[in-house]
Amino acid sequence: LDLGARIAERFDPDQMIPAPGQAALALEARADDARMRELLAPLHDPLSAYAVEAERACLARLGAGPGAPVGVHAITDGEQMVVRGAVVSADGTRTARMHWSGPARDAVDLGETLAELLISIGADKILSGAPMPRTLRYSLHPGGRDVEPGGEAEPPAAAPPA
């Protein structure tokens, strides 16, 4: 589109986590159309597919629909994947953020684990509108927690295995 000069600022996914499956492209062919499936096969990128699987698994485990204030972004680096997620209240005053990493081939498990970690710091309360501290952020990978100002809470009792 040649609109690069009109971009005022580029956001890093840590600043603004995109919606799950954002920019994913799916190509479909009839199951009985072997020729079309053969033509489309070179376009399939397994690592991109893993990323979308992780993002969708997180959203599903949160029980959130496509219009929910949830961002999930998975990125692969070789055989490893990092999945970042955030749940934000509709008015923007409450946020739960977390990331998790592991083998890309375990994409669904990574997404579901991330959702469980988000729930453990209040994502479910944000989605339901229940009261909670304003902003919580934990980073369990690599090593340690990071709580944003305004957020006071204990980390999850036990982190899932890496």
trRosetta pair geometry for C-beta under 8 A, 3 or more apart (Angstrom, degrees):
i j d omega theta_ij theta_ji phi_ij phi_ji
3 6 4.8 -46 180 34 84 118
3 7 7.2 101 127 -40 82 84
4 7 5.9 -41 -161 4 44 115
7 10 6.3 28 163 -61 132 82
11 15 4.7 -128 -163 81 91 122
11 16 4.2 -6 163 31 149 117
12 15 4.9 94 58 2 77 102
12 16 7.8 121 70 28 43 70
13 16 7.2 -88 -135 74 31 50
13 17 5.6 54 -176 -108 78 59
13 18 6.7 -63 -121 -2 92 88
13 73 4.5 -135 -161 107 134 168
13 75 7.4 173 32 -33 164 128
13 84 6.2 130 139 57 113 144
14 17 7.7 21 -112 -65 16 83
14 84 6.9 -106 -95 -151 60 165
16 71 7.3 -142 169 -126 52 164
17 71 3.1 129 99 130 98 129
17 72 6.6 46 160 -58 123 12
17 73 5.0 -139 -153 -8 86 112
17 84 5.6 -141 -111 114 126 107
17 85 6.7 139 166 -135 163 24
17 86 4.7 148 31 17 138 113
17 97 7.8 163 -17 -128 139 101
18 22 3.9 -86 150 29 127 158
18 23 7.5 2 150 0 161 103
18 71 5.9 127 69 -150 15 101
18 73 5.6 88 40 -81 84 109
19 22 4.7 115 62 -60 76 106
19 66 7.6 50 -176 -164 130 71
19 70 7.4 80 -132 87 66 67
19 71 6.2 -76 -79 -114 34 64
19 72 7.6 11 179 34 29 71
20 52 7.9 104 172 -150 81 59
20 55 3.7 162 -146 159 89 104
20 56 5.7 138 160 -76 130 48
20 58 6.6 -169 -97 66 133 102
20 59 4.5 -100 4 -40 163 132
20 70 6.9 -3 -19 111 106 105
20 71 7.6 168 -40 -159 64 31
20 72 4.3 19 -82 52 91 112
21 24 4.6 -69 -166 16 72 131
21 52 5.4 60 -108 -141 77 94
21 55 5.6 -178 -42 102 60 134
21 56 6.1 50 -53 -65 112 94
22 73 7.8 -32 37 -98 116 87
24 48 7.1 153 -126 166 87 104
24 51 8.0 -169 -91 94 113 101
24 52 4.7 81 -112 -97 150 128
27 40 5.1 -165 118 -150 136 129
27 43 6.2 39 14 96 151 140
29 33 5.1 -118 168 75 102 119
29 36 4.1 179 -143 115 133 116
29 37 4.9 -164 85 -71 145 69
29 40 5.7 -164 -27 5 132 147
30 33 4.1 86 63 -6 96 110
30 36 7.0 72 36 55 78 139
33 36 4.1 9 133 27 120 115
33 37 6.1 139 95 -19 73 89
34 37 5.7 -59 -145 41 31 112
34 38 6.2 35 155 -23 66 107
35 38 5.7 -56 -151 34 29 114
35 39 6.5 28 152 -18 63 105
36 39 5.6 -52 -148 36 35 112
36 40 6.3 25 156 -13 67 109
37 40 5.9 -60 -144 43 30 106
37 41 6.5 54 152 -50 62 94
38 41 5.7 -31 -150 -2 31 121
40 43 5.4 -62 -170 35 60 116
40 44 7.1 70 140 -37 80 93
41 44 5.9 -45 -161 9 41 115
44 49 6.8 8 -172 -42 90 131
45 48 4.0 54 91 15 114 114
45 49 6.5 169 87 -15 58 84
46 49 5.4 -56 -147 37 34 115
46 50 6.4 39 154 -23 67 101
47 50 5.5 -45 -148 31 35 114
47 51 6.6 39 151 -22 63 101
47 76 4.3 -121 -170 54 113 162
47 104 6.0 -24 -129 -180 79 156
48 51 5.5 -50 -152 31 36 115
48 52 6.6 32 153 -15 66 103
48 76 8.0 -109 -64 13 38 128
49 52 5.9 -55 -149 38 33 108
49 53 6.3 37 151 -22 65 106
50 53 5.5 -55 -148 36 32 115
50 54 6.4 32 155 -20 66 104
50 74 7.4 -125 119 134 75 141
50 76 6.4 73 78 -68 124 133
50 81 6.3 -130 131 -74 121 147
50 104 4.6 62 138 172 161 95
50 105 6.9 -73 -115 -90 136 29
50 107 4.0 -162 -166 -67 78 139
51 54 5.9 -55 -151 34 30 110
51 55 6.4 26 154 -16 64 108
51 74 3.9 -179 -148 92 75 109
51 75 6.6 37 -117 -87 127 26
51 76 6.1 -109 -62 -25 104 99
51 81 6.8 -170 -90 -138 71 124
51 104 7.8 -33 -57 -147 67 105
51 107 7.1 -106 -59 -133 18 127
52 55 5.7 -55 -145 38 33 111
52 56 6.1 27 159 -14 67 110
52 74 7.6 -135 -41 50 23 126
53 56 6.1 -60 -144 42 26 105
53 57 6.1 29 157 -23 64 110
53 107 4.1 74 87 120 114 135
53 108 5.5 -63 156 -65 108 75
53 111 6.9 -144 127 -13 61 142
54 57 5.7 -56 -145 35 27 112
54 58 6.5 30 156 -21 62 104
54 72 7.6 -157 121 158 80 121
54 74 4.2 99 76 -79 130 157
54 81 6.3 -177 -45 149 162 147
54 83 4.9 -129 154 -92 131 135
54 107 4.1 -106 -54 -170 89 83
54 108 6.9 -129 -91 -74 52 25
54 110 4.9 -22 -129 82 117 108
54 111 3.8 173 -167 -55 54 104
54 114 7.6 67 175 11 97 135
55 58 5.9 -55 -155 31 29 111
55 59 6.6 26 152 -15 64 107
55 72 4.3 151 -142 109 79 117
55 73 7.0 25 -99 -94 117 19
55 74 5.3 -128 -49 -2 89 110
55 83 7.2 -167 -74 -141 60 109
55 111 6.3 -109 -33 -114 12 126
56 59 5.6 -54 -147 39 36 112
56 60 6.1 36 155 -20 68 107
56 111 6.9 6 64 -171 45 165
57 60 5.8 -54 -144 38 30 111
57 61 6.2 28 158 -18 65 108
57 107 7.0 145 4 134 139 76
57 108 4.5 158 -89 -144 153 62
57 109 7.8 -30 148 -17 160 15
57 110 7.6 99 74 70 137 61
57 111 3.1 112 75 88 105 135
57 112 5.1 -69 155 -45 112 77
57 115 7.4 -129 128 -15 71 128
58 61 6.0 -58 -146 37 27 107
58 62 6.4 25 155 -17 63 108
58 70 7.8 -176 123 166 102 129
58 72 4.6 156 76 -120 141 152
58 83 6.6 177 -52 166 140 135
58 85 5.6 -147 177 -91 149 142
58 111 3.9 -112 -39 -171 78 86
58 112 6.9 -142 -86 -67 49 28
58 114 4.9 -27 -110 79 120 115
58 115 4.6 172 -150 -54 63 98
58 118 7.7 76 -167 6 105 139
59 62 5.8 -60 -151 37 29 111
59 64 5.4 -95 -163 70 73 97
59 66 8.0 40 180 -87 146 48
59 68 7.4 154 -150 53 95 129
59 70 6.0 141 -113 107 84 145
59 72 6.1 -123 -49 5 88 144
59 111 7.9 -38 7 180 61 121
59 115 7.8 -130 -27 -89 14 125
60 63 7.5 34 174 -74 36 33
60 111 8.0 55 37 133 93 125
60 115 7.9 -80 69 -69 55 163
61 111 6.9 156 5 130 125 84
61 112 4.6 136 -62 -129 151 70
61 115 3.5 135 90 84 121 163
61 116 6.9 -58 154 -45 139 70
62 68 7.4 176 114 120 126 161
62 70 6.1 145 90 -111 163 153
62 87 7.0 177 -147 -84 144 130
62 115 4.8 -132 -51 -143 78 112
62 118 6.7 -22 -94 85 113 134
62 119 7.1 -171 -113 -62 71 99
62 123 6.3 -72 -130 134 113 130
62 124 7.5 -160 -154 -83 74 70
62 127 6.7 156 169 -57 103 157
63 127 7.4 128 78 136 94 158
64 68 3.4 -84 -173 33 111 171
64 70 4.9 100 112 -14 163 146
64 87 7.7 -160 -63 -117 155 111
64 127 6.1 -112 -86 -126 106 138
65 68 5.4 128 54 -27 57 100
68 87 7.9 -31 150 -134 109 92
68 127 6.5 0 -156 -128 123 106
69 87 6.5 91 101 -165 83 59
69 88 4.6 -102 153 69 119 78
69 89 6.8 59 82 173 157 4
69 90 6.0 -157 -36 -82 145 53
69 126 7.7 -100 79 144 116 113
69 127 7.8 -168 51 -101 88 70
70 85 7.1 -14 -173 -166 90 97
70 86 7.2 167 -154 87 47 52
70 87 5.3 -14 -104 -103 78 75
70 88 7.9 -180 -82 19 32 72
70 127 7.8 9 -61 -90 108 112
71 84 7.8 -15 119 114 97 89
71 85 6.6 165 91 -152 61 49
71 86 4.6 7 52 52 103 95
71 87 8.0 -162 25 -72 66 35
71 88 7.5 30 -1 -5 102 109
72 83 6.7 -3 -171 -176 94 97
72 84 7.2 167 -151 87 46 51
72 85 4.6 -3 -104 -105 79 90
72 86 8.0 -166 -69 26 48 57
72 111 7.2 53 -175 -136 144 97
72 114 7.3 117 -133 113 110 145
73 83 7.3 166 85 -153 41 52
73 84 5.0 -9 58 57 91 98
73 85 7.7 179 21 -76 61 48
74 81 5.6 4 -173 -177 103 115
74 82 7.1 170 -148 86 56 43
74 83 4.4 -16 -98 -102 88 82
74 84 7.7 -179 -78 20 41 62
74 107 7.2 63 -173 -143 163 97
74 110 7.4 100 -120 110 125 130
74 111 7.3 -54 -65 -79 135 95
75 81 6.9 161 82 -151 35 68
75 82 5.7 -11 58 58 86 89
76 79 7.7 -32 -169 -144 106 8
76 80 6.8 150 -156 85 64 43
76 81 4.9 -34 -97 -95 72 81
76 104 4.8 33 -120 -99 116 137
77 80 5.2 -20 65 70 85 97
77 81 7.6 164 19 -89 67 32
77 82 7.3 26 0 -4 109 100
79 103 6.0 -21 149 -144 94 80
79 104 5.6 -135 -176 18 45 106
79 105 7.2 -15 -168 -17 93 95
80 101 6.3 24 177 178 104 109
80 102 7.2 -154 -147 126 76 15
80 103 6.5 -68 -106 -106 53 37
80 104 6.3 128 168 -34 4 88
81 101 6.4 -177 92 -146 49 69
81 102 6.6 -17 57 67 85 54
81 103 7.1 29 15 134 93 19
81 104 4.1 115 -36 -95 111 71
81 106 8.0 -156 38 62 123 75
81 107 6.5 39 33 -100 171 76
81 110 5.9 83 90 139 122 178
82 99 6.0 11 -180 178 96 120
82 100 7.5 165 -153 85 56 34
82 101 4.4 -26 -100 -94 69 105
82 141 7.6 -157 -125 99 95 129
83 99 6.5 169 86 -154 46 70
83 100 5.5 -14 59 61 95 82
83 101 7.1 169 15 -86 67 49
83 110 5.1 137 -3 145 137 110
83 111 6.0 -145 -153 -88 165 59
83 114 4.9 -100 106 -52 122 152
84 97 7.5 -2 -176 -170 91 91
84 98 7.6 176 -151 93 54 41
84 99 4.3 -25 -100 -98 71 103
84 114 8.0 -172 -132 -146 8 141
85 97 7.1 176 93 -146 51 51
85 98 5.7 -9 60 61 91 81
85 99 7.1 156 16 -90 66 51
85 114 5.0 122 -3 158 135 122
85 115 7.2 -101 162 -78 177 53
85 118 5.5 -70 105 -65 129 136
86 95 6.1 -15 -167 -166 106 100
86 96 6.8 162 -151 83 54 50
86 97 4.5 -9 -101 -101 91 82
86 98 7.9 160 -80 20 51 58
87 95 7.1 158 81 -152 50 51
87 96 4.9 3 50 51 96 99
87 118 5.8 107 -7 179 118 127
87 123 4.0 104 25 -141 152 95
87 126 4.9 141 127 78 112 140
87 127 6.2 -58 -171 -51 135 92
88 92 6.1 4 171 -116 117 52
88 94 7.1 152 -157 87 48 56
88 95 4.9 -7 -105 -103 78 84
88 126 7.0 -120 179 174 6 141
89 92 6.5 -109 74 -19 80 12
89 93 5.6 -34 63 52 134 70
89 94 4.0 65 -18 47 124 94
89 95 7.4 -102 4 -60 78 52
89 126 5.2 -118 -70 -156 77 94
89 129 7.7 99 -137 -112 102 56
92 95 7.8 3 -166 -55 51 102
93 134 5.8 -78 160 -140 80 93
94 122 7.7 -95 172 130 119 129
94 126 5.2 -163 113 -111 119 105
94 132 6.2 96 -150 72 140 97
94 133 7.6 134 -129 102 99 41
94 134 5.5 -125 -98 -152 66 41
94 135 6.8 -162 -143 -73 42 51
95 126 7.6 68 -107 -112 20 154
95 134 7.7 14 22 150 74 62
95 135 4.8 11 50 -125 94 82
95 136 7.1 -163 95 39 60 56
95 137 7.3 5 112 -63 103 93
95 148 7.8 5 78 45 116 151
96 118 5.3 115 123 -160 123 80
96 121 4.9 153 -146 100 115 102
96 122 5.1 -175 -77 73 133 85
96 123 4.4 -121 67 -72 148 76
96 126 6.0 -148 -2 -11 110 142
96 136 5.1 0 -113 68 71 103
96 137 7.6 168 -159 -82 38 50
97 136 7.4 -179 27 97 66 58
97 137 4.3 -2 60 -116 105 91
97 138 7.7 168 87 30 64 49
97 148 7.7 61 35 -19 123 128
98 114 6.2 166 101 -158 111 78
98 117 4.7 -177 163 118 160 117
98 118 5.2 -144 24 -75 130 72
98 121 6.7 151 -57 26 122 137
98 137 7.3 -173 -68 -152 52 55
98 138 5.6 4 -106 66 90 83
98 139 7.4 173 -143 -91 52 41
98 140 7.2 15 -160 3 99 100
99 114 7.2 -19 -146 -123 29 113
99 139 6.1 6 40 -128 97 79
99 140 7.7 -161 74 39 59 73
99 141 6.4 -103 105 56 89 98
100 110 5.9 178 106 -163 112 80
100 113 5.4 -167 164 105 167 110
100 114 4.5 -144 20 -81 125 85
100 117 6.2 155 -56 9 124 151
100 140 6.7 7 -97 63 75 112
100 141 6.0 99 -135 8 38 131
100 160 7.7 22 -142 57 135 117
101 110 7.4 5 -144 -140 19 124
101 141 4.7 -155 22 129 100 158
101 142 8.0 -29 35 -59 135 73
101 162 7.4 8 82 -149 76 96
102 106 5.4 -46 118 68 122 130
102 109 7.4 -59 83 97 150 106
102 110 5.2 -160 47 -91 111 109
102 113 7.9 60 0 44 139 151
102 162 6.1 -178 -93 -177 94 60
103 106 4.8 81 74 7 91 104
104 107 6.1 12 179 -65 54 91
106 109 4.4 -46 173 48 96 118
106 110 5.5 108 109 -31 88 94
107 110 5.7 -57 -146 34 28 112
107 111 6.4 24 159 -16 65 106
108 111 5.9 -56 -150 38 31 110
108 112 6.2 25 155 -14 66 109
109 112 5.8 -58 -142 42 30 108
109 113 6.0 33 157 -21 66 108
110 113 5.8 -55 -144 37 27 111
110 114 6.4 30 155 -21 62 105
111 114 5.7 -52 -149 33 30 112
111 115 6.6 31 152 -19 63 104
112 115 5.6 -51 -151 34 35 114
112 116 6.5 37 150 -20 65 102
113 116 5.6 -52 -150 35 35 112
113 117 6.4 34 152 -18 66 104
113 160 4.9 -104 -143 46 121 160
114 117 5.7 -55 -150 37 32 111
114 118 6.3 34 152 -19 66 105
115 118 5.6 -53 -147 37 32 112
115 119 6.3 35 152 -20 65 104
115 123 7.6 -120 -160 79 59 155
116 119 5.6 -52 -148 36 31 113
116 120 6.4 37 151 -25 64 104
116 160 7.2 82 79 -38 135 130
117 120 5.5 -50 -148 30 33 116
117 121 7.0 10 158 -1 63 104
117 138 7.3 -128 172 78 109 122
117 140 6.8 -113 -139 1 144 139
117 156 6.1 -91 -132 -33 72 149
117 159 7.6 27 -104 -132 115 78
117 160 7.5 -99 -59 5 104 108
118 121 6.4 -72 -155 46 31 94
118 123 3.7 29 147 -27 96 148
119 122 7.7 157 -169 22 29 9
119 123 5.1 -72 -81 51 42 103
119 124 4.8 41 -137 -27 86 107
120 156 4.1 24 146 -97 153 109
120 157 8.0 -128 -156 10 131 73
121 136 4.6 -165 167 127 115 141
121 138 5.8 -168 -71 2 152 121
121 153 6.2 130 -143 100 83 150
121 155 7.9 -28 -82 -135 109 46
121 156 7.1 -79 -49 -54 85 88
122 125 4.6 -47 -163 36 80 117
122 126 6.1 83 137 -25 87 93
122 132 4.5 132 -153 -170 140 162
122 133 7.4 -151 -38 43 170 80
122 136 5.8 107 33 24 124 147
122 153 7.3 -129 -24 -87 121 168
123 126 5.5 -52 -151 34 37 113
123 127 6.3 33 153 -17 68 106
124 127 5.7 -55 -146 39 32 110
124 128 6.2 18 158 -7 66 111
124 130 7.9 10 116 30 72 125
125 128 6.0 -63 -141 47 29 100
125 129 7.9 -99 169 64 55 18
125 130 4.0 -86 -152 69 85 107
125 131 7.3 -55 177 71 123 26
125 132 4.5 101 111 -36 146 133
126 129 7.7 37 -178 -71 26 26
126 130 7.9 -69 -46 50 22 73
126 132 6.8 -74 -60 41 73 135
132 136 7.7 -55 146 -17 119 125
133 136 6.1 94 81 -54 113 98
133 150 6.9 156 169 146 99 72
133 151 5.3 117 126 -131 131 56
133 152 5.7 -172 -111 41 157 68
133 153 6.2 -149 23 -42 142 106
134 150 4.4 -47 68 154 124 122
134 151 6.6 -115 71 -73 71 68
135 148 4.6 -57 126 83 122 125
135 149 7.3 34 67 78 128 49
135 150 4.8 61 34 86 101 113
135 151 4.5 -92 93 -52 62 108
136 147 6.7 -40 -145 -138 59 86
136 148 7.2 177 -138 34 10 95
136 151 4.1 155 -90 -152 50 133
136 153 5.4 -6 -118 26 127 134
137 146 5.7 -40 114 101 101 85
137 147 6.1 148 59 -131 71 33
137 148 4.4 66 15 -18 122 100
137 151 6.4 142 11 37 69 165
138 145 4.7 -38 -140 -141 85 95
138 146 6.6 142 -136 47 29 60
138 147 6.9 4 -79 -78 66 69
138 155 5.5 127 -131 -120 141 91
138 156 7.4 158 109 -6 169 89
139 144 6.6 16 85 91 92 71
139 145 6.3 150 47 -137 60 34
139 146 4.5 24 11 15 108 110
140 144 7.8 -175 -125 68 31 25
140 145 7.0 7 -80 -87 59 72
140 155 7.4 130 -87 -164 98 127
140 156 7.6 -24 -77 35 138 114
140 159 4.9 160 -163 -124 141 138
141 162 6.9 125 -101 -113 119 111
145 155 4.8 -126 -80 -77 146 127
147 151 4.8 -143 -174 89 94 107
147 152 7.1 75 172 -94 148 34
147 153 7.2 171 -122 43 129 74
148 151 5.1 67 61 10 74 123
154 157 8.0 40 126 -72 119 59
155 159 7.8 -24 152 -59 118 98
156 159 6.1 111 79 -79 117 60
